[in-house]
């Protein structure tokens, strides 16, 4: 998708809420290139302040934040502006949280690391049509690798703790971590 193909987003305020600073920075830059006026914050408290100030037309919200749950923010954003288009991101996707996000008012629910094109597609889709399937979804091996990397980072790069949480042998995990990411 080019910037010209999403003119309805041009300059419209977007609130990006994610406590993972490197991910937030990369996504902020990519969304700005797609024509959004991005304001990014790392906490629920900051998000509430910016949302009240901006009244964003779009929002990308992480499910788990250090100071709360992104689902609460979705409901608050919808109360401020019923037309806001919210995409929920999570590194811990499951059916129950997806249903909760949609019930709270999110228009889509994407697993991290979400492709920026998928996020733009979800934010730009009209409400009457279902979002298209991604043209090149991540392979199952890539999704598994990304999940392992995320848990590894959450465990402060501690192999033993990561292996325990993932219920796998430590040596197996070390071999996986030593390999390059699959495509």
C-alpha positions as CSV (number, residue, x, y, z in Angstrom):
1,X,0.0,0.0,0.0
2,X,1.2,3.5,-0.8
3,X,0.4,6.7,1.0
4,X,-1.8,7.7,-1.9
5,X,-3.9,4.6,-1.5
6,X,-5.0,5.6,2.0
7,X,-6.0,9.2,1.7
8,X,-8.7,9.0,4.3
9,X,-6.0,8.6,7.0
10,X,-3.9,11.6,5.8
11,X,-3.1,13.8,8.8
12,X,-5.7,12.2,11.0
13,X,-4.6,11.9,14.6
14,X,-3.6,8.4,15.8
15,X,-2.8,7.5,19.3
16,X,-0.2,4.7,19.7
17,X,0.0,3.1,23.1
18,X,2.6,0.4,23.8
19,X,5.0,0.0,26.7
20,X,7.7,-1.7,24.4
21,X,9.7,1.5,23.5
22,X,11.7,0.1,20.6
23,X,8.6,-1.5,19.0
24,X,6.5,1.7,19.7
25,X,9.2,3.9,18.0
26,X,9.4,1.7,14.9
27,X,5.7,1.5,14.5
28,X,5.3,5.2,15.1
29,X,7.7,6.0,12.3
30,X,6.1,3.5,9.9
31,X,2.5,4.8,10.6
32,X,3.7,8.4,10.2
33,X,5.0,7.4,6.7
34,X,1.5,6.1,5.9
35,X,0.0,9.5,6.6
36,X,-1.1,9.4,10.2
37,X,-0.3,12.2,12.7
38,X,1.1,9.8,15.3
39,X,1.3,10.6,19.1
40,X,2.9,7.7,20.9
41,X,2.9,7.0,24.6
42,X,4.1,4.1,26.8
43,X,1.5,4.0,29.6
44,X,-2.2,3.9,30.2
45,X,-2.0,7.1,32.3
46,X,-0.2,9.0,29.5
47,X,-2.7,7.6,27.0
48,X,-5.6,9.0,28.9
49,X,-4.1,12.5,29.0
50,X,-3.3,12.4,25.3
51,X,-6.6,10.9,24.3
52,X,-8.5,13.7,26.1
53,X,-6.3,16.3,24.4
54,X,-6.2,14.8,20.9
55,X,-9.6,13.1,20.5
56,X,-7.9,10.7,18.1
57,X,-9.6,9.4,15.0
58,X,-7.5,6.2,15.2
59,X,-5.7,4.3,18.0
60,X,-3.4,1.3,18.2
61,X,-3.4,0.0,21.7
62,X,-1.3,-2.8,23.3
63,X,-3.3,-5.2,25.5
64,X,-0.9,-5.5,28.4
65,X,0.6,-2.3,29.6
66,X,2.8,-1.8,32.7
67,X,0.2,0.3,34.5
68,X,-3.0,-1.5,33.3
69,X,-5.0,-3.2,30.6
70,X,-5.4,-1.7,27.2
71,X,-9.0,-3.0,27.0
72,X,-10.0,-0.3,29.6
73,X,-8.6,2.4,27.2
74,X,-10.5,1.0,24.3
75,X,-13.8,1.5,26.1
76,X,-12.7,5.0,27.2
77,X,-11.8,6.0,23.7
78,X,-15.1,4.8,22.3
79,X,-16.9,6.8,25.1
80,X,-15.0,10.0,24.1
81,X,-15.6,9.5,20.3
82,X,-17.8,6.7,19.0
83,X,-16.2,6.9,15.6
84,X,-12.7,6.2,16.8
85,X,-11.1,3.2,15.0
86,X,-9.1,1.1,17.5
87,X,-6.8,-1.8,16.7
88,X,-5.8,-3.9,19.6
89,X,-2.3,-5.5,19.6
90,X,-1.1,-8.2,21.9
91,X,1.8,-10.6,22.3
92,X,-0.5,-12.9,24.2
93,X,-3.3,-13.6,21.8
94,X,-6.1,-15.9,22.6
95,X,-9.8,-16.2,21.7
96,X,-11.1,-14.8,25.0
97,X,-9.1,-11.6,24.8
98,X,-9.9,-11.2,21.1
99,X,-13.7,-11.4,21.9
100,X,-13.2,-9.0,24.9
101,X,-11.4,-6.5,22.6
102,X,-14.1,-6.5,20.0
103,X,-16.8,-6.2,22.6
104,X,-15.0,-3.2,24.1
105,X,-15.1,-1.6,20.6
106,X,-11.8,-2.5,18.9
107,X,-12.3,-3.0,15.1
108,X,-9.5,-5.5,14.9
109,X,-7.2,-7.6,17.1
110,X,-3.7,-8.4,15.8
111,X,-0.9,-10.5,17.4
112,X,2.5,-8.9,17.8
113,X,4.7,-8.4,16.0
114,X,1.9,-7.0,13.7
115,X,2.9,-6.0,10.2
116,X,2.4,-2.2,9.8
117,X,0.5,-2.9,6.5
118,X,-2.0,-5.1,8.4
119,X,-2.5,-2.3,10.9
120,X,-3.0,0.4,8.2
121,X,-5.4,-2.0,6.4
122,X,-7.5,-2.5,9.6
123,X,-7.6,1.2,10.4
124,X,-8.5,2.1,6.8
125,X,-11.1,-0.6,6.1
126,X,-14.7,0.6,6.0
127,X,-16.9,-0.8,8.7
128,X,-19.2,-2.8,6.4
129,X,-16.5,-5.1,4.9
130,X,-14.4,-7.7,6.6
131,X,-10.7,-7.1,6.5
132,X,-8.8,-9.0,3.8
133,X,-6.5,-11.8,4.8
134,X,-2.8,-10.7,4.7
135,X,-1.3,-11.5,1.3
136,X,1.8,-13.2,2.9
137,X,1.0,-14.2,6.5
138,X,3.8,-15.3,8.8
139,X,4.6,-18.9,8.7
140,X,3.9,-21.1,11.7
141,X,7.6,-21.4,12.3
142,X,8.0,-17.6,12.3
143,X,5.1,-17.1,14.7
144,X,6.6,-19.7,17.1
145,X,10.0,-18.0,16.8
146,X,8.6,-14.6,17.5
147,X,6.7,-15.9,20.5
148,X,9.8,-17.5,21.9
149,X,11.8,-14.2,21.4
150,X,9.1,-12.2,23.1
151,X,9.0,-14.5,26.2
152,X,12.8,-14.5,26.2
153,X,12.9,-10.6,26.3
154,X,10.2,-10.6,29.0
155,X,12.3,-12.9,31.1
156,X,15.2,-10.4,30.7
157,X,17.1,-12.8,28.4
158,X,17.3,-15.5,31.1
159,X,17.4,-18.8,29.2
160,X,16.5,-21.0,32.2
161,X,13.4,-18.8,33.2
162,X,12.3,-18.7,29.5
163,X,12.6,-22.4,29.1
164,X,10.6,-23.0,32.4
165,X,7.8,-20.6,31.2
166,X,7.7,-22.2,27.8
167,X,7.8,-25.7,29.3
168,X,10.7,-26.8,27.1
169,X,14.2,-28.1,27.8
170,X,16.8,-25.4,28.3
171,X,19.2,-26.9,25.7
172,X,16.4,-27.0,23.1
173,X,15.7,-23.4,23.8
174,X,19.4,-22.5,23.4
175,X,19.5,-24.2,20.0
176,X,16.4,-22.3,18.9
177,X,17.8,-19.0,20.1
178,X,21.1,-19.6,18.3
179,X,19.4,-20.0,14.9
180,X,18.3,-17.2,12.6
181,X,14.6,-16.3,12.4
182,X,12.6,-18.3,10.0
183,X,10.8,-16.6,7.1
